[in-house]
Amino acid sequence: AESHHLQHRHTIQVSSLLPSSVCSPAAQALDKKASLPVVHKHGPCSRLHQDKANIPTPAEVLLQDEARVKSIRSKLAKIYPGSSNVEETDAATLPAKDGSVVGSGNYIVTVGLGTPKKDLSLIFDTGSDITWTQCQPCVRSCYKQQDPIFSPSQSSTYSNISCTSTVCNSLASATGNSPGCSSSTCVYAIQYGDSSFSVGFFAKDTLTLTPSDVYNDFLFGCGQNNRGLFGGSAGLLGLGRDKLSLPSQTALKYKKFFSYCLPSSASSTGFLTFGDGGASKSIKFTTLSTISQGSSFYGIDITGISVGGQKLSIAASVFTAGGAIIDSGTVISRLPPTAYAALKSAFRKQMSQYPMAQPLSILDTCYDFSKYSSVSFPKISFFFSGGVEVPIAAKGVFYVSSISQVCLGFAGNSDDSD
Amino acid sequence: TGIFGNTQQKTLQVLYDGAAGRLGFSTGGCT
């Protein structure tokens, strides 16, 4: 019985819950083709880490995460008005100074743009489509970024897209806004739920992922008016399903195939690989579904959850009512309230030996581990359609504010039909 | 809509096969 008990629990050193101040690279796939290191935006492995003054607190990260989730809901509601109870004003009134829809718990990769290439640290985002970066001369406004701002005039391969081009019209689905036109040049505009935005010229230039993976005529937004903190990054790398996303634009070469690993902590590294070079043999597949209200999202079918080796009793309809997506930019998983209640209850029951701590923003199940050198906690698995079980890593169970406030890293939606 | 967020994706290899309409997971993806 003891062996069975241990098999379904993680035991870790409490000190390992906090990231180190020194970068310890851990990625393995970098020797493979078209593979880029992934780092946490504010960790010691990031070039943006120098901007320490702007690192948000854990509570601020959660606030920004709520902004992102509200923005996703707003986007779905906007496409099919009336299909949801989302109050768009709720999302629209969030302060832009809190960041942007891209939130704060995000991961960045460095790519090259232009000829000669200029390195840009971009947030990679499976929840949006268009890739954009801030551009000189920043006609209206640019926020502070760590890399030098991209200058089209210094790239021999840069060109603007004409208003009459068919790809100009593709912006409507990729951004949710009809394109504009300025001096015959196509103008894109993308606005997020918290009022942050990027507006500029729709353009094409050479995108360099690795020295051997160079993609010509990559369509992107050359931002002349950008607002939002974006954590010092140079913009956003859109990995959604729309035809203007990076996977779609490079489909001939990479067959819409990419993979990533997000590092265990902000002081470690992961990778983002395009093409099938980085696929593990032990990989288990589930079907990607389409969210009718938002076809650019990657829909997934969650079928169940287990805690400590025991599958929770949750009716299948609880998961199917609202559907689900996978998103690299949302920090905390959101579950139907019925499912979250079952998860929380089972988790708390199996953590009864530890003192609880104050809730942290949207997280209501927190523990004080300050008197422990090591802790053990139940393993959590998610089940997806096709019978795929995905064990959540030990580092994926908690969201850590401090050792005295370590919270179960899941939250409930307000309604099962969300 | 439920969301499978990035905290829970840590150290997993997450593979998007858009052409085949499938999503793959593998544990221990970063090391």
Interface residues (C-beta under 8 A of the other chain):
Chain A: A26 A27 Q28 D65 V69 I72 R73 L76 G105 N106 Y107 T126 L239 R241 P247 S248 A251 K255 K256 F257 F258 S259 Y260 C261 L262 P263 S264 S268 T269 G270 F271 G278 A279 S280 S282 I283 K284 F285 T286 T287 L288 I291 F297 Y298 I300 I302 F319 G322 G323 A324 I325 I326 D327 S328 G329 T330 V331 I332 S333 R334 L335 P336 A339 F382 F384 V388 V390 P391 I392 A393 K395 G396 Y399 G409 F410 N413 D418
Chain B: T1 G2 I3 F4 G5 N6 T7 Q8 Q9 K10 T11 L12 Q13 V14 L15 Y16 D17 G18 A19 G21 R22 L23 G24 F25 S26 T27 G29 C30 T31
